[in-house]
Amino acid sequence: MTHSDTLYGRLLRWLLGPLILVLLLGSALAYRFALHAGETLYDFSLLDDALDLARQVRAQQGNLALDLPPVAQQMLQSNDQEQVQYAAWDEQGHLFAGSAALIEPNIALLLDDQDHLFRDLTFDDETNRQILLRRQVAGSDFYIIVSATTHDRNRLTNNILASIVTPMLLLAITAIVVVLLGVNQGLTPVQNLRDKIAKRSSTDLRPVDASGAPAELIPIIHGINELLAKLSTTFASQRRFIADAAHQLRTPLASLSGQLEVALNDPRENIETLLRRLLATTQRTAHLSDQLLSLARLEHTEQIMRETVPIDLQQTVLDAAADFIARAERKAIELNFDLQPCTTAGSPLMLRELCANLLDNAVRYTPPGGKISVHLQKVQATGTAALLSVTDNGPGVPQNARDQLGIPFHRLPSDQPEGCGLGLAIVKEIARLHAAQLRFLSNPEGQGLRVEVAMGGHSPPVEGWPP
């Protein structure tokens, strides 16, 4: 990560960049205004000299003459730094005072409404500032040029530049230091929060202390604490799951090992009986492992529900039931279906798993010669909400014990040995992921259990179930 990607870099970029730009622009504008004021001052000085000369022009015997005493001429040209020259001529271009080299033949430079004009030009290999002045005496126009070198003006310009740049440079340095200190101080709480979190171990999921934090960091700290709480719950669930899974797997594996040891010690035992016991234990272990993996996968797949598709629930139930028809026939169980066409939104694999576990639980606990009924009906006229129910006439579950159904590895004392207590837990988790309502009821026709799952399409869970 580059320095510009950090919050520190962004703050410096957005604070120092405009600040430096404003300082440079302010310096340039101040220099420009000061320079204009200095140039105007020097131009006014040249204009005064030209006007003074014009006031000394006289008409004598039809000709113009500059009545300038030698003392005044010496005062005009006496300057240790600048060289000042002048020229005065009439309309016909006849010079009557000053230097002929200064005569401007192009009098059209002065417009009709202008009486003077300032300009810069090179004279005697030096840059000069000149004023061209038009005046009239005795009905005749005459022209005066006063030209002066620009040494003093350049010196003034340099002094102005130094007087502006020096304080602006000091101001810029001061502003940069203040911004750096301010940004560092302002980001101190963020750095403290970063250090506080970085020093924690991977197992420290305590909430971050928000006392003393600025208001802008409070929502971030609350978000971190919420995440830590979720992680703590997830890790506790994982630890619980691992402990329960280890305990549940230990029993069938120990049974399998014991049966093999007995067979080795007594090889005369009936091989068919041994193989049947080994097959039953292996099947139970495989079933337990499969459900453990299914439950573990469901607890960490909430992101799958971000992408849901329309599902034909009728076909999903039929696909799941295909695996249990043979099992039901072997136990002489009557398997009845009453399925209406219904659609919902969700994960096809998850909903098939839900139906399979409901049927597995029913077939497993229904006694030989029993009856299982599977119903699917619309709840809304649009057909986007459905009620799925699986009813068996097995041993049933007492009313005071139904709240514990769906807890992983929870089994009632009357459960059959092959049960592992995970089928309804998987059903409960899939229902939660699909925002479906799950409830356990008594068989309305007598002994047994009825499991109902109310599912909605793109609408909230169904309210007011049918009895």
C-alpha positions as CSV (number, residue, x, y, z in Angstrom):
1,M,0.0,0.0,0.0
2,T,1.5,3.4,-1.0
3,H,1.6,6.4,1.2
4,S,-1.1,8.1,-0.8
5,D,-3.5,5.2,-0.1
6,T,-3.5,5.9,3.6
7,L,-5.8,8.3,5.4
8,Y,-2.7,10.3,6.5
9,G,-1.7,10.7,2.8
10,R,-5.2,11.6,1.7
11,L,-5.5,14.3,4.4
12,L,-2.1,15.8,3.5
13,R,-3.0,15.7,-0.1
14,W,-6.3,17.5,0.4
15,L,-4.9,20.0,2.9
16,L,-1.4,20.8,1.8
17,G,-2.2,20.8,-1.9
18,P,-4.9,23.6,-1.9
19,L,-3.0,25.5,0.9
20,I,0.2,25.7,-1.2
21,L,-1.8,26.5,-4.3
22,V,-3.6,29.4,-2.4
23,L,-0.3,30.7,-1.1
24,L,1.3,30.7,-4.6
25,L,-1.7,32.3,-6.1
26,G,-1.8,34.9,-3.3
27,S,1.9,35.7,-3.8
28,A,1.5,36.0,-7.5
29,L,-1.5,38.4,-7.2
30,A,0.2,40.4,-4.5
31,Y,3.4,40.7,-6.6
32,R,1.3,41.7,-9.6
33,F,-0.6,44.4,-7.7
34,A,2.6,45.8,-6.1
35,L,4.4,45.8,-9.4
36,H,1.6,47.6,-11.1
37,A,1.6,50.2,-8.3
38,G,5.3,50.7,-8.7
39,E,5.1,51.0,-12.4
40,T,2.2,53.5,-12.1
41,L,4.3,55.6,-9.7
42,Y,7.2,55.8,-12.1
43,D,4.9,56.6,-15.0
44,F,3.4,59.5,-13.1
45,S,6.9,60.7,-12.4
46,L,7.7,60.7,-16.2
47,L,4.3,62.4,-16.9
48,D,5.2,65.2,-14.4
49,D,8.5,65.7,-16.1
50,A,6.9,65.8,-19.5
51,L,4.2,68.3,-18.3
52,D,6.8,70.5,-16.8
53,L,8.7,70.6,-20.1
54,A,5.4,71.3,-22.0
55,R,4.7,74.3,-19.7
56,Q,8.0,75.8,-20.7
57,V,7.3,75.8,-24.5
58,R,6.8,79.2,-26.0
59,A,6.0,80.5,-29.5
60,Q,8.6,83.0,-30.6
61,Q,8.4,84.7,-34.0
62,G,6.4,81.8,-35.5
63,N,8.6,79.1,-34.1
64,L,8.4,77.0,-31.0
65,A,11.1,77.1,-28.3
66,L,11.7,75.4,-25.0
67,D,12.4,78.1,-22.4
68,L,14.1,75.8,-20.0
69,P,16.7,77.4,-17.7
70,P,20.1,75.5,-17.5
71,V,19.4,74.9,-13.8
72,A,16.1,73.2,-14.6
73,Q,17.7,71.1,-17.4
74,Q,20.4,70.0,-15.0
75,M,17.9,69.0,-12.4
76,L,15.9,67.0,-15.0
77,Q,18.9,65.0,-16.1
78,S,20.7,64.7,-12.7
79,N,20.1,61.2,-11.5
80,D,22.8,58.9,-10.3
81,Q,20.9,55.7,-11.2
82,E,18.9,56.6,-14.2
83,Q,19.7,58.3,-17.5
84,V,17.0,60.7,-18.5
85,Q,16.7,62.2,-22.0
86,Y,14.0,64.3,-23.7
87,A,13.1,65.7,-27.1
88,A,10.5,68.3,-28.2
89,W,9.4,68.9,-31.9
90,D,6.6,70.5,-33.7
91,E,4.0,69.1,-36.2
92,Q,6.4,69.4,-39.1
93,G,9.0,67.3,-37.2
94,H,11.4,70.1,-36.5
95,L,13.3,69.5,-33.3
96,F,13.4,72.5,-31.0
97,A,14.8,71.0,-27.8
98,G,16.5,67.8,-26.7
99,S,17.9,64.8,-28.6
100,A,17.0,64.2,-32.2
101,A,17.4,60.5,-31.7
102,L,14.3,60.4,-29.6
103,I,11.9,61.9,-32.2
104,E,9.0,59.6,-33.0
105,P,8.1,59.9,-36.6
106,N,4.9,57.8,-36.2
107,I,2.7,60.4,-34.5
108,A,-0.3,58.1,-35.3
109,L,0.6,56.2,-32.1
110,L,-1.4,58.7,-30.3
111,L,-5.1,58.3,-31.0
112,D,-7.4,61.4,-31.5
113,D,-8.6,61.1,-27.9
114,Q,-5.2,60.6,-26.4
115,D,-2.8,63.2,-25.2
116,H,0.0,60.9,-23.9
117,L,1.2,57.3,-24.3
118,F,3.6,55.2,-22.2
119,R,5.8,52.5,-23.8
120,D,8.9,50.4,-23.2
121,L,11.6,50.2,-25.9
122,T,15.3,49.6,-26.3
123,F,17.4,52.8,-26.6
124,D,21.2,52.9,-26.6
125,D,21.2,49.2,-25.8
126,E,19.1,49.7,-22.7
127,T,15.5,49.2,-21.9
128,N,13.8,52.6,-21.5
129,R,10.5,53.7,-20.3
130,Q,9.1,56.6,-22.4
131,I,6.2,58.9,-22.4
132,L,5.0,60.6,-25.6
133,L,3.0,63.7,-24.9
134,R,1.0,65.9,-27.2
135,R,0.3,69.6,-26.3
136,Q,-0.7,72.8,-28.1
137,V,0.6,76.3,-27.9
138,A,-0.5,79.3,-30.0
139,G,-2.8,77.0,-32.1
140,S,0.1,74.6,-33.0
141,D,0.6,71.1,-31.8
142,F,3.9,70.0,-30.5
143,Y,5.3,66.7,-29.1
144,I,7.5,65.9,-26.2
145,I,9.2,62.6,-25.3
146,V,10.8,61.9,-22.0
147,S,12.8,58.7,-21.8
148,A,14.4,57.1,-18.7
149,T,16.3,53.9,-18.1
150,T,14.6,51.4,-15.8
151,H,17.2,50.6,-13.3
152,D,15.3,52.0,-10.4
153,R,12.1,50.4,-11.5
154,N,13.8,47.0,-11.8
155,R,15.3,47.5,-8.4
156,L,11.9,48.3,-7.0
157,T,10.5,45.2,-8.6
158,N,13.1,43.0,-7.0
159,N,12.5,44.6,-3.7
160,I,8.8,44.0,-4.0
161,L,9.4,40.4,-5.0
162,A,11.7,39.8,-2.0
163,S,9.3,41.6,0.4
164,I,6.4,39.3,-0.7
165,V,8.2,36.0,-1.2
166,T,10.0,36.0,2.1
167,P,6.9,36.3,4.3
168,M,4.9,34.0,2.1
169,L,7.7,31.4,2.3
170,L,7.7,31.7,6.1
171,L,3.9,31.5,6.1
172,A,4.0,28.4,3.9
173,I,6.5,26.7,6.1
174,T,4.5,27.5,9.2
175,A,1.3,26.4,7.6
176,I,2.8,23.1,6.5
177,V,4.2,22.4,10.0
178,V,0.8,23.2,11.5
179,V,-1.0,21.0,9.1
180,L,1.5,18.1,9.7
181,L,1.1,18.4,13.4
182,G,-2.6,18.8,13.2
183,V,-3.1,15.7,11.0
184,N,-0.8,13.7,13.2
185,Q,-2.6,14.8,16.3
186,G,-6.0,14.2,14.7
187,L,-5.1,10.7,13.6
188,T,-3.7,9.7,17.0
189,P,-7.0,8.0,18.1
190,V,-7.1,6.0,14.8
191,Q,-3.5,4.9,15.4
192,N,-4.3,4.0,19.0
193,L,-7.3,1.9,17.8
194,R,-5.1,0.2,15.2
195,D,-2.4,-0.5,17.8
196,K,-4.9,-1.8,20.3
197,I,-6.4,-4.2,17.8
198,A,-3.0,-5.2,16.4
199,K,-1.7,-6.2,19.8
200,R,-4.5,-8.7,20.4
201,S,-4.1,-12.4,19.9
202,S,-6.2,-14.3,17.5
203,T,-8.3,-15.7,20.4
204,D,-9.0,-12.4,22.1
205,L,-12.5,-11.5,21.0
206,R,-13.4,-9.1,23.8
207,P,-15.2,-5.9,22.8
208,V,-13.0,-2.9,22.0
209,D,-13.2,-0.2,24.6
210,A,-14.9,2.9,23.0
211,S,-14.3,5.2,26.0
212,G,-12.3,8.3,25.0
213,A,-12.7,7.7,21.3
214,P,-13.9,10.6,19.1
215,A,-17.5,10.5,17.8
216,E,-16.3,9.7,14.2
217,L,-14.8,6.4,15.4
218,I,-17.7,5.3,17.6
219,P,-19.6,3.7,14.7
220,I,-16.5,1.9,13.5
221,I,-15.8,0.6,17.0
222,H,-19.4,-0.6,17.4
223,G,-19.1,-2.3,14.0
224,I,-15.9,-4.1,15.1
225,N,-17.5,-5.1,18.4
226,E,-20.5,-6.5,16.5
227,L,-18.2,-8.5,14.3
228,L,-16.2,-9.7,17.3
229,A,-19.5,-10.8,19.0
230,K,-20.5,-12.8,15.8
231,L,-17.0,-14.4,15.6
232,S,-17.2,-15.3,19.3
233,T,-20.6,-17.0,18.7
234,T,-19.3,-18.7,15.6
235,F,-16.1,-20.0,17.3
236,A,-18.1,-21.2,20.3
237,S,-20.5,-23.0,18.0
238,Q,-17.6,-24.6,16.2
239,R,-16.0,-25.7,19.4
240,R,-19.3,-27.1,20.5
241,F,-19.8,-28.9,17.2
242,I,-16.4,-30.4,17.2
243,A,-16.8,-31.7,20.8
244,D,-20.2,-33.1,20.0
245,A,-19.1,-34.6,16.7
246,A,-16.1,-36.3,18.4
247,H,-18.3,-37.7,21.0
248,Q,-20.9,-39.0,18.5
249,L,-18.3,-40.5,16.2
250,R,-16.5,-42.2,19.0
251,T,-19.5,-44.5,19.9
252,P,-20.1,-46.1,16.5
253,L,-16.3,-46.4,15.8
254,A,-15.8,-48.1,19.2
255,S,-18.7,-50.4,18.4
256,L,-17.2,-51.3,15.1
257,S,-13.8,-52.0,16.6
258,G,-15.4,-54.1,19.4
259,Q,-17.3,-56.2,16.9
260,L,-14.2,-56.9,14.9
261,E,-12.2,-57.8,18.0
262,V,-15.0,-60.3,19.0
263,A,-14.9,-61.8,15.5
264,L,-11.1,-62.2,15.7
265,N,-11.3,-63.8,19.1
266,D,-14.2,-66.1,18.1
267,P,-13.9,-66.9,14.4
268,R,-16.5,-69.6,14.7
269,E,-19.3,-67.0,15.1
270,N,-21.8,-66.9,12.2
271,I,-20.2,-64.8,9.5
272,E,-23.6,-63.6,8.1
273,T,-24.6,-62.3,11.5
274,L,-21.3,-60.5,12.0
275,L,-21.5,-58.9,8.6
276,R,-25.0,-57.7,9.2
277,R,-24.0,-56.1,12.5
278,L,-20.9,-54.5,10.8
279,L,-23.1,-53.3,8.0
280,A,-25.6,-51.7,10.3
281,T,-22.8,-50.0,12.3
282,T,-21.1,-48.8,9.2
283,Q,-24.3,-47.4,7.7
284,R,-25.0,-45.6,11.0
285,T,-21.5,-44.2,11.0
286,A,-21.8,-43.1,7.4
287,H,-25.2,-41.5,8.0
288,L,-23.8,-39.7,11.0
289,S,-20.7,-38.4,9.1
290,D,-22.9,-37.3,6.2
291,Q,-25.2,-35.3,8.5
292,L,-22.3,-33.8,10.4
293,L,-20.8,-32.6,7.1
294,S,-24.2,-31.2,6.0
295,L,-24.7,-29.3,9.3
296,A,-21.2,-27.9,9.2
297,R,-21.6,-26.8,5.6
298,L,-24.9,-25.1,6.4
299,E,-23.6,-23.1,9.3
300,H,-21.1,-21.4,7.0
301,T,-23.0,-20.9,3.8
302,E,-25.2,-17.8,4.5
303,Q,-23.6,-16.1,1.5
304,I,-25.2,-18.7,-0.8
305,M,-28.6,-17.1,0.0
306,R,-27.5,-13.9,-1.7
307,E,-28.2,-15.6,-5.0
308,T,-31.6,-17.3,-5.0
309,V,-33.6,-18.7,-7.9
310,P,-37.2,-19.7,-8.4
311,I,-37.8,-23.3,-7.3
312,D,-40.6,-25.7,-8.2
313,L,-41.3,-27.1,-4.7
314,Q,-43.5,-29.9,-6.0
315,Q,-40.7,-31.3,-8.1
316,T,-38.2,-30.8,-5.3
317,V,-40.3,-32.8,-2.9
318,L,-40.7,-35.6,-5.5
319,D,-37.0,-35.7,-6.2
320,A,-36.1,-36.0,-2.5
321,A,-38.8,-38.7,-1.9
322,A,-37.4,-40.9,-4.7
323,D,-34.6,-42.0,-2.3
324,F,-37.0,-43.1,0.4
325,I,-39.7,-45.1,-1.4
326,A,-37.6,-48.3,-1.3
327,R,-36.9,-47.8,2.4
328,A,-40.5,-47.2,3.1
329,E,-41.5,-50.4,1.2
330,R,-39.0,-52.5,3.2
331,K,-40.7,-51.4,6.4
332,A,-44.2,-51.7,4.8
333,I,-44.8,-48.0,5.4
334,E,-47.6,-46.4,3.5
335,L,-46.2,-43.2,1.9
336,N,-48.9,-40.8,0.7
337,F,-48.3,-37.5,-1.2
338,D,-50.7,-34.6,-1.7
339,L,-48.6,-31.9,-3.6
340,Q,-49.9,-28.7,-5.2
341,P,-47.8,-26.8,-7.7
342,C,-45.9,-24.2,-5.7
343,T,-42.9,-22.0,-6.2
344,T,-40.5,-20.2,-3.9
345,A,-37.1,-18.5,-4.0
346,G,-34.1,-20.2,-2.5
347,S,-31.3,-22.7,-2.9
348,P,-32.4,-25.9,-4.8
349,L,-29.8,-28.1,-3.1
350,M,-30.7,-26.8,0.4
351,L,-34.4,-27.2,0.0
352,R,-33.9,-30.8,-1.4
353,E,-31.8,-31.5,1.7
354,L,-34.6,-30.1,3.9
355,C,-37.1,-32.4,2.3
356,A,-34.8,-35.4,2.5
357,N,-34.1,-34.9,6.2
358,L,-37.8,-34.6,7.0
359,L,-38.6,-37.8,5.1
360,D,-35.6,-39.6,6.6
361,N,-36.7,-38.6,10.1
362,A,-40.2,-39.8,9.4
363,V,-39.2,-43.2,7.8
364,R,-36.6,-43.8,10.5
365,Y,-39.1,-43.4,13.4
366,T,-42.3,-44.7,11.9
367,P,-42.8,-48.3,12.9
368,P,-43.3,-51.1,10.3
369,G,-46.8,-51.0,8.8
370,G,-47.1,-47.3,9.7
371,K,-48.2,-44.3,7.6
372,I,-46.5,-41.1,6.4
373,S,-48.3,-38.2,4.7
374,V,-46.5,-35.5,2.8
375,H,-48.6,-32.4,2.0
376,L,-47.7,-29.3,-0.1
377,Q,-50.2,-26.5,-0.5
378,K,-50.3,-22.9,-1.6
379,V,-50.8,-20.3,1.1
380,Q,-51.1,-17.2,-1.2
381,A,-53.1,-16.9,-4.4
382,T,-50.0,-16.1,-6.3
383,G,-48.5,-19.5,-5.4
384,T,-45.2,-17.8,-4.2
385,A,-45.7,-19.0,-0.6
386,A,-46.2,-22.6,0.4
387,L,-46.8,-24.8,3.4
388,L,-44.9,-28.2,3.5
389,S,-45.9,-30.7,6.1
390,V,-44.6,-34.3,6.8
391,T,-46.8,-36.3,9.2
392,D,-46.0,-39.8,10.6
393,N,-47.7,-42.1,13.2
394,G,-44.5,-42.9,15.0
395,P,-43.9,-42.5,18.8
396,G,-44.3,-38.7,18.6
397,V,-42.7,-36.1,20.8
398,P,-44.2,-34.9,24.1
399,Q,-45.4,-31.2,24.0
400,N,-42.9,-30.1,26.7
401,A,-40.0,-31.6,24.7
402,R,-40.7,-30.0,21.3
403,D,-38.8,-26.8,22.1
404,Q,-35.6,-28.9,22.1
405,L,-36.2,-30.4,18.7
406,G,-33.7,-29.1,16.2
407,I,-30.8,-28.8,18.7
408,P,-27.8,-30.7,17.3
409,F,-27.3,-34.1,18.8
410,H,-30.4,-33.8,21.0
411,R,-32.2,-37.1,21.2
412,L,-35.2,-38.2,23.2
413,P,-34.9,-41.2,25.5
414,S,-37.3,-43.1,23.2
415,D,-35.3,-42.5,20.0
416,Q,-34.2,-45.6,18.1
417,P,-30.5,-46.5,18.4
418,E,-29.7,-45.5,14.8
419,G,-30.8,-41.9,15.2
420,C,-28.0,-39.3,15.7
421,G,-30.1,-36.2,16.5
422,L,-29.0,-34.1,13.5
423,G,-31.8,-34.4,10.9
424,L,-34.1,-31.8,12.5
425,A,-31.1,-29.6,13.3
426,I,-30.3,-29.5,9.6
427,V,-34.0,-28.8,8.8
428,K,-34.0,-26.0,11.3
429,E,-30.8,-24.4,9.8
430,I,-32.1,-24.6,6.2
431,A,-35.4,-23.0,7.3
432,R,-33.5,-20.2,9.0
433,L,-31.4,-19.5,5.9
434,H,-34.6,-19.3,3.8
435,A,-36.5,-17.1,6.4
436,A,-39.0,-20.0,6.7
437,Q,-41.1,-20.8,9.8
438,L,-40.7,-24.2,11.3
439,R,-42.9,-25.8,14.0
440,F,-43.6,-29.2,15.5
441,L,-47.1,-30.4,16.1
442,S,-48.9,-33.6,17.1
443,N,-50.4,-35.8,14.4
444,P,-54.0,-34.6,14.1
445,E,-55.1,-38.2,13.4
446,G,-53.6,-39.7,16.5
447,Q,-50.1,-40.7,17.7
448,G,-47.1,-39.3,15.8
449,L,-45.4,-36.0,14.9
450,R,-46.2,-33.4,12.3
451,V,-43.5,-31.1,11.0
452,E,-44.6,-27.9,9.1
453,V,-42.4,-25.6,7.1
454,A,-43.9,-22.3,5.8
455,M,-42.0,-20.8,3.0
456,G,-42.4,-17.5,1.1
457,G,-41.2,-16.6,-2.3
458,H,-39.9,-13.0,-2.3
459,S,-42.2,-12.1,0.6
460,P,-41.7,-12.3,4.4
461,P,-42.5,-15.6,6.2
462,V,-46.1,-16.6,6.0
463,E,-48.3,-15.4,8.8
464,G,-51.3,-17.3,10.1
465,W,-50.8,-20.9,9.2
466,P,-53.7,-23.2,8.3
467,P,-54.6,-25.5,11.2
